[in-house]
């Protein structure tokens, strides 16, 4: 059975959405002077509910237009057995081309992430003064770098996103705000006038300064010279230019169209039909593909106490609107103490003390600023 037909069976509304997005892709391809069957689409896919739905719809669009789709998954320490099982099921169901990547490298499989992440996390914990979301700064860095490198390697015409046009506009506004916020700490490259390319140039500048800050830290209780320097070239792509393959890439949204709307029931029905399940080994809350929320919970409770952490969880849930079962599971895990157990185990696995140090430094400017925001990712 064609994937598009399965989408129609799973949800009439999402089937209609796939048809409309296929028509939009054909229009954009015509503007670019390419046939839709020659278009190359890249989907950053973590294995969670949102990126999985985006991948399903992108593959349905491929069914209708003949374009190629490549799914890219970043290997990181938060991947769990449940997430990996979802990825395996969906790859088989969609028969989509799939790659494992870590920063600048393609990996043969989802092997243990190794020292690259551990070195990054240990420095970020110190540079952010043990902010509960220090690992999110690292994952956002990894995601942006992995994404740009994949787009450049594939010479992709479109980067598929699950974000709406309104959200993409907010990201552009946020990028402009970052330029102002970091004006005293970061030297930004001049604008090329190409929003897609300038997005990655902006992050190149911010992350280059962040990694420079991190080079002053080592492992816990060590200075950087004692445990080896952080090699920036292993974590960050070169400054993108107008001559790069990705310069003409466009962002393509698959989860919205003004002519159609869908419900959480549509969403859940289609995911279940194709074999996706909410992993039992993830705390939940707002994430359905990563073990790090339990570690975030552990640090947040140690710093602020349980009532304040529940407030933080409620705020995140209100902003990100997760599936109800995800939020309910998070509350159960937190109140039963399971989050603290899982969080401590996760922190130890990535080389971070599972209790806050007696003395916490002031942190560094760029790291602290990034940790203090709810970081959006395209």
C-alpha positions in Angstrom: 0.0 0.0 0.0 1.3 3.4 -0.9 2.3 5.6 2.1 -0.1 8.3 1.0 -3.0 5.9 1.0 -2.1 4.8 4.5 -2.1 8.5 5.6 -5.5 8.9 4.1 -6.7 5.8 6.0 -5.2 7.0 9.3 -6.6 10.5 9.0 -8.7 12.1 6.2 -7.5 15.6 7.4 -3.9 14.6 7.2 -4.3 13.0 3.9 -5.8 16.2 2.6 -2.9 18.1 4.1 -0.4 15.9 2.3 -2.1 16.6 -1.0 -2.0 20.3 -0.4 1.6 20.3 0.6 2.5 18.2 -2.5 0.9 20.9 -4.7 2.8 23.6 -2.8 6.1 21.7 -3.3 5.4 21.5 -7.1 4.8 25.2 -7.2 8.1 25.9 -5.4 10.0 23.5 -7.6 8.6 25.4 -10.7 9.9 28.7 -9.2 13.3 27.1 -8.7 13.4 25.7 -12.2 13.5 22.0 -11.2 11.2 19.1 -11.7 9.5 17.9 -8.4 10.8 14.4 -9.0 14.4 15.8 -8.9 13.8 17.7 -5.6 15.8 16.5 -2.6 14.2 16.9 0.9 16.1 16.5 4.2 14.1 15.8 7.4 15.8 16.2 10.8 14.2 13.3 12.7 14.7 12.7 16.4 12.2 9.9 16.6 9.6 11.9 18.7 6.0 12.6 17.9 6.4 15.9 16.0 9.4 15.1 13.8 7.8 11.6 13.1 4.6 13.2 11.8 6.7 15.6 9.7 8.6 12.7 8.2 5.4 10.7 7.5 3.9 13.7 5.7 7.1 14.4 3.8 7.2 10.8 2.7 3.5 11.1 1.6 4.4 14.2 -0.4 7.2 12.1 -2.0 4.6 9.5 -3.0 2.6 12.2 -4.8 5.5 14.2 -6.4 8.4 11.8 -6.9 10.8 13.9 -4.8 13.4 12.1 -2.7 13.4 12.2 1.1 16.3 11.6 3.5 15.8 11.3 7.3 18.6 12.4 9.5 18.9 11.4 13.1 21.4 12.9 15.5 23.1 10.4 17.7 23.2 11.7 21.3 23.2 10.3 24.9 19.5 10.9 25.4 18.4 8.2 22.9 16.7 5.3 24.7 15.8 1.8 23.7 12.2 2.9 23.3 13.1 5.8 20.9 15.4 3.5 18.9 12.5 1.0 18.6 10.3 3.7 17.2 12.9 4.8 14.7 13.3 1.2 13.5 9.5 0.7 13.1 9.0 3.9 11.2 12.0 3.4 8.9 10.6 0.0 8.0 7.0 1.3 7.6 8.0 4.3 5.4 11.0 2.6 3.6 12.7 5.9 3.8 16.4 6.5 3.4 17.8 7.1 6.9 21.2 8.3 8.2 22.7 8.5 11.7 24.9 11.5 12.2 26.8 13.1 15.1 28.0 16.7 14.5 30.0 16.6 11.3 30.2 12.8 10.9 28.0 10.1 9.4 27.8 7.1 11.6 27.2 3.5 10.6 24.6 3.0 13.4 23.3 4.5 16.6 26.5 3.5 18.5 27.4 4.8 21.9 27.9 8.6 21.4 31.4 8.4 23.1 33.6 11.1 24.5 32.6 13.9 22.2 29.3 14.5 24.0 30.8 13.8 27.5 33.4 16.5 26.9 30.8 19.0 25.7 28.4 18.3 28.6 30.9 18.5 31.4 32.0 21.9 30.2 28.5 23.2 29.6 27.4 22.2 33.1 30.2 24.4 34.5 29.8 27.2 31.9 26.0 27.5 32.7 26.5 27.3 36.5 24.6 24.0 36.4 21.5 25.4 34.8 18.9 22.5 34.6 18.9 22.8 30.8 22.6 22.9 30.2 22.4 19.7 28.1 19.7 21.3 25.9 22.3 23.9 24.9 24.5 21.1 23.7 21.7 19.3 21.9 20.7 22.5 20.1 24.3 23.0 19.1 24.5 19.4 17.8 21.2 19.7 16.0 22.1 22.9 14.1 25.5 21.5 13.1 24.2 18.1 12.1 21.4 19.7 10.2 23.5 22.1 8.2 26.2 19.5 7.4 23.6 17.1 6.2 21.9 19.7 4.0 25.3 20.7 2.5 26.4 17.1 2.0 23.1 16.1 0.2 22.8 19.4 -1.7 19.2 19.5 -0.5 16.7 21.7 -2.2 14.4 21.7 0.9 14.8 21.4 4.6 11.5 20.0 5.9 10.2 21.4 9.1 7.2 20.6 11.3 7.0 24.3 12.3 4.3 26.6 11.1 4.9 29.7 9.1 4.1 31.8 12.2 6.6 29.9 14.2 9.3 30.4 11.5 8.6 34.1 11.6 9.1 34.1 15.3 12.4 32.3 14.9 13.6 35.0 12.5 12.5 37.6 15.1 14.4 35.7 17.7 17.5 35.6 15.6 17.4 39.3 15.2 17.0 39.6 19.0 20.1 37.3 19.5 22.2 39.7 17.4 21.3 42.5 19.7 21.7 40.4 22.9 25.1 39.1 22.0 26.4 42.2 20.3 29.0 42.7 23.1 30.2 39.1 23.1 29.9 37.8 19.5 31.3 39.1 16.2 28.6 38.3 13.7 29.3 37.9 9.9 27.6 40.3 7.5 24.2 39.4 6.2 24.0 37.7 2.8 20.4 38.7 2.3 19.4 35.0 2.2 17.5 34.2 5.4 18.1 30.4 5.3 21.9 30.9 4.9 22.1 33.8 7.3 20.3 31.6 10.0 23.3 29.1 9.9 25.8 31.9 9.7 24.3 33.5 12.9 24.5 30.2 14.7 28.1 29.6 13.5 29.1 32.9 15.2 27.3 32.2 18.4 28.5 28.6 18.7 32.1 29.5 17.8 32.1 31.9 20.8 30.3 29.4 23.0 32.9 26.7 22.2 35.7 29.2 22.8 34.2 29.8 26.3 34.1 26.1 26.9 37.8 25.7 26.1 38.5 27.3 29.5 36.9 24.4 31.3 37.9 20.8 31.7 36.4 17.8 33.5 35.1 18.4 37.1 37.9 19.5 39.3 40.2 19.9 36.3 41.3 22.8 34.1 41.2 22.4 30.3 45.0 21.8 29.8 44.9 18.8 32.2 42.1 16.9 30.2 42.8 18.0 26.7 41.5 21.0 24.8 38.1 21.1 23.1 38.7 21.0 19.4 36.2 23.5 17.9 36.7 22.0 14.4 35.2 18.7 15.6 32.0 20.4 16.7 31.3 23.2 14.2 31.0 23.6 10.4 33.0 26.2 8.5 31.3 29.6 8.1 28.6 29.1 5.4 29.1 31.2 2.3 27.0 32.2 -0.7 29.0 29.7 -2.8 28.0 26.7 -0.6 25.6 24.0 -1.8 23.1 25.0 0.9 22.9 28.6 -0.2 19.8 28.1 -2.3 18.0 25.6 0.1 14.5 26.5 1.2 12.5 25.7 4.3 9.4 23.6 3.6 6.7 23.2 6.2 4.6 20.0 5.9 2.4 20.4 9.0 0.3 23.3 8.1 -1.9 24.7 5.4 -4.5 27.4 5.6 -7.1 25.2 3.9 -7.0 22.3 6.4 -6.9 21.7 10.1 -6.4 18.5 12.2 -6.8 17.4 15.8 -4.7 15.6 18.3 -6.8 12.5 17.6 -5.8 12.7 13.9 -2.2 13.0 15.0 -2.2 10.1 17.4 -4.2 7.8 15.1 -1.7 8.1 12.3 1.3 7.7 14.5 -0.2 4.5 16.0 -1.2 3.1 12.6 2.5 3.3 11.5 3.9 1.7 14.6 5.0 4.7 16.7 4.5 4.4 20.5 5.2 6.7 23.4 8.4 5.1 24.8 8.0 3.6 28.3 11.6 4.5 29.2 11.1 8.3 28.8 9.8 10.6 31.5 7.5 12.5 29.1 6.4 16.1 29.9 7.2 17.8 26.6 9.7 15.3 25.1 8.9 12.0 23.5 12.3 11.0 22.1 14.9 11.9 24.8 15.9 10.7 28.3 17.3 14.1 29.4 14.0 15.5 30.9 14.6 13.2 33.9 18.1 14.7 34.4 16.6 18.2 34.0 14.0 17.4 36.6 16.7 16.1 39.0 18.8 19.3 38.8 15.7 21.6 38.9 14.4 19.9 42.0 17.8 20.1 43.7 18.0 23.8 42.9 14.4 25.0 43.4 12.4 22.3 45.1 9.5 20.1 43.9 6.7 22.7 43.8 8.7 25.1 41.8 9.7 22.4 39.4 6.0 21.5 38.8 5.5 25.2 37.9 8.3 25.0 35.4 6.8 21.8 33.9 3.3 23.4 33.6 4.8 26.4 31.9 6.7 24.3 29.4 3.6 22.2 28.7 1.5 25.3 28.2 4.0 26.6 25.6 4.7 23.4 23.8 1.3 21.6 24.1 2.4 18.0 24.4 0.1 15.0 24.1 -1.9 14.6 27.4 -0.4 11.2 28.2 3.1 12.7 28.0 2.3 15.3 30.6 0.5 12.9 32.9 3.4 10.4 32.8 5.8 13.2 33.8 3.7 14.0 36.8 3.6 10.3 37.8 7.4 9.9 37.4 8.1 13.1 39.4 5.8 12.4 42.3 6.8 8.8 42.6 10.5 9.6 42.7 11.3 7.7 39.5 12.4 10.9 37.8 15.1 11.4 40.4 16.4 7.9 40.1 16.4 8.0 36.3 17.9 11.5 36.3 20.8 10.6 38.6 21.6 7.6 36.4 21.5 9.7 33.2 23.8 12.4 34.8 26.3 9.7 35.9 26.2 8.2 32.4 27.2 11.5 30.8 29.9 12.2 33.4 28.1 14.8 35.5 27.8 14.6 39.3 24.3 13.6 40.3 24.4 16.0 43.2 25.0 19.8 42.8 28.5 20.8 43.7 29.0 22.7 46.9 30.5 25.6 45.0 29.0 26.7 41.6 30.9 29.3 39.5 29.2 32.3 37.9 29.2 30.8 34.4 30.2 32.4 31.1 28.2 35.0 29.2 27.1 33.2 26.0 26.5 29.8 27.8 24.4 31.4 30.5 22.4 33.4 28.0 21.6 30.3 25.9 20.7 28.2 28.9 18.3 30.9 30.2 16.0 30.7 27.1 13.5 28.2 25.8 15.5 27.5 22.7 13.5 27.1 19.5 14.8 24.8 16.7 13.6 25.1 13.1 
